[in-house]
Amino acid sequence: MRNPRLADRYAKSLIDLALEQNMLEEVYNDAQRVLAVCKVSREFAVMLKSPVIKGDKKAQVINILSEGKITELMRLFLNLLVRKGRESFLQEILVVFCEKYDFHKGISRINLSTAVPVTEDIKKLITEKLLKETKLTNIDLVTDVDESLVGGFVLEYNNFLLDRSVKRFLKEVKTLYKKNEYVYNIR
């Protein structure tokens, strides 16, 4: 993240305003839509970060793309970012906003990376186990397939990381052999 303090301040302002106007769900959905557009359209993301394109042109593009698709509150917020010259931080701000939304709603996002796709039954089992073993109450399990893990899984949430992958095990074995402690102890 290039500017976490700025992103945090704008995200907090947006969530406070959305709560004040009782539009938190709508603004969250808008944030998801805008993030999806930034992810899908590289041109849009580059346009926001370009110092060559003037703010009024950026505001025009945002207004044309968002007309009828997002709430007035989100449209005004996006225009505010452009007026203040902060549009290049839009993605960061919206990611932090989504994190604050999750915290406000008590949702814990848990990332599970495995070498092969996980079935719905296993997802349900993991969610039940986490609810039982931790103090979490509302879990959103996000799965990811990472073939480089070879086997096992990596589970991460908040500042907790549980790495039970074959990849990690192989790295540990490699470092043990590099140290070559066994040969030294034989002599």
C-alpha positions in Angstrom: 0.0 0.0 0.0 1.5 3.3 -1.1 -0.3 5.6 1.5 -2.1 3.7 4.2 -2.8 6.8 6.4 -4.5 8.6 3.6 -6.5 5.4 2.6 -7.5 4.9 6.2 -8.7 8.5 6.6 -10.8 8.6 3.5 -12.2 5.1 4.1 -13.2 6.0 7.7 -14.9 9.2 6.4 -16.8 7.2 3.8 -18.0 4.5 6.3 -19.0 7.2 8.8 -21.0 9.0 6.1 -22.6 5.8 4.9 -23.6 4.9 8.5 -24.9 8.4 9.1 -27.1 8.2 6.0 -28.1 4.6 6.7 -26.7 3.5 3.3 -23.8 1.2 4.4 -24.9 -1.8 2.4 -25.5 0.2 -0.8 -22.1 1.9 -0.5 -20.4 -1.4 0.2 -21.9 -2.8 -3.0 -20.8 0.3 -4.9 -17.3 -0.1 -3.6 -17.3 -3.8 -4.8 -18.5 -2.6 -8.2 -15.8 0.1 -8.5 -13.1 -2.3 -7.4 -14.3 -4.8 -10.0 -14.1 -2.2 -12.7 -10.6 -1.3 -11.6 -9.6 -4.9 -11.7 -11.2 -5.7 -15.1 -10.3 -2.5 -16.9 -6.6 -1.7 -16.7 -7.3 1.4 -18.8 -9.6 2.8 -16.1 -7.0 2.1 -13.4 -4.2 3.7 -15.4 -6.4 6.7 -16.2 -7.0 7.3 -12.5 -3.3 7.3 -11.8 -2.2 9.3 -14.8 -0.9 12.8 -14.0 -1.3 13.8 -17.6 -5.1 13.5 -17.7 -6.8 16.5 -16.0 -9.1 16.1 -13.1 -12.2 17.4 -15.0 -11.7 14.7 -17.7 -11.4 12.1 -15.0 -14.5 13.3 -13.3 -16.4 13.2 -16.7 -15.3 9.6 -17.2 -16.3 8.6 -13.7 -19.7 10.3 -14.1 -20.4 8.7 -17.4 -19.4 5.2 -16.3 -21.2 5.4 -13.0 -24.4 7.0 -14.1 -27.3 4.9 -12.8 -25.0 2.2 -11.6 -23.9 3.5 -8.2 -25.5 5.6 -5.5 -25.3 9.3 -5.4 -23.2 9.2 -2.2 -20.5 7.0 -3.9 -20.5 9.2 -7.1 -20.1 12.3 -4.9 -17.3 10.6 -3.0 -15.5 9.7 -6.2 -15.8 13.3 -7.5 -14.4 14.5 -4.2 -11.4 12.3 -4.6 -10.8 13.8 -8.1 -11.2 17.4 -6.8 -8.7 16.7 -4.1 -6.3 15.0 -6.4 -6.6 11.7 -4.6 -8.1 9.6 -7.3 -4.9 7.6 -7.8 -5.5 6.1 -4.3 -9.0 5.0 -5.1 -8.4 1.3 -5.0 -6.5 1.5 -1.8 -9.2 3.6 -0.2 -12.0 1.2 -1.3 -10.0 -1.9 -0.1 -9.6 -0.3 3.4 -13.3 0.7 3.3 -14.2 -3.0 2.7 -12.0 -4.0 5.6 -13.7 -1.5 7.9 -17.1 -2.7 6.7 -16.1 -6.3 7.6 -15.0 -5.1 11.0 -18.2 -3.2 11.6 -20.3 -6.2 10.6 -18.1 -8.6 12.6 -17.1 -10.6 9.5 -13.8 -12.4 9.6 -12.3 -13.0 6.1 -10.3 -16.1 6.1 -8.1 -17.1 3.2 -7.5 -20.7 2.5 -5.0 -21.6 -0.2 -4.7 -25.2 -1.3 -2.9 -27.0 -4.2 -6.2 -28.4 -5.5 -9.8 -27.0 -5.5 -11.7 -27.5 -2.3 -15.2 -29.0 -2.2 -18.2 -27.3 -0.5 -18.3 -30.1 2.1 -14.7 -29.4 3.1 -15.3 -25.6 3.2 -18.3 -26.2 5.5 -16.2 -28.5 7.7 -13.4 -25.9 8.0 -15.8 -23.1 8.7 -17.5 -25.2 11.5 -14.1 -26.1 13.0 -13.0 -22.5 13.0 -16.2 -21.3 14.6 -15.8 -24.0 17.3 -12.1 -23.5 18.0 -11.9 -19.7 17.7 -13.8 -16.7 19.1 -14.9 -15.8 15.6 -18.7 -15.5 15.0 -19.2 -14.7 11.3 -16.7 -16.3 8.9 -16.3 -15.6 5.2 -14.0 -18.3 3.8 -12.3 -17.3 0.6 -10.5 -20.2 -1.2 -7.6 -20.0 -3.6 -5.8 -22.6 -5.6 -2.1 -22.3 -5.6 -0.4 -25.3 -7.3 3.0 -24.2 -6.1 2.0 -25.5 -2.6 2.3 -29.1 -3.9 0.0 -30.3 -1.1 -1.4 -29.2 2.2 -2.9 -25.8 2.8 -2.2 -22.2 4.0 -4.8 -20.6 6.2 -4.6 -16.9 7.0 -6.8 -14.4 8.9 -6.1 -11.2 10.8 -2.4 -11.6 11.7 -2.5 -15.4 12.0 -0.9 -17.7 9.4 -1.1 -21.5 9.5 1.2 -22.9 6.8 0.8 -26.7 6.5 2.0 -26.9 2.9 4.4 -29.4 1.4 6.2 -26.3 -0.1 7.0 -25.0 3.4 8.2 -28.4 4.6 10.5 -28.8 1.6 12.0 -25.4 2.3 12.7 -26.4 5.9 14.4 -29.6 4.8 16.5 -27.6 2.3 17.7 -25.2 4.9 18.6 -28.1 7.2 20.7 -29.7 4.5 22.3 -26.3 3.7 23.4 -25.9 7.3 24.9 -29.4 7.0 24.7 -29.9 10.8 24.7 -33.7 10.5 28.1 -33.9 8.8 29.6 -31.6 11.4 28.2 -33.7 14.3 29.6 -37.0 12.8 33.3 -35.7 12.8 
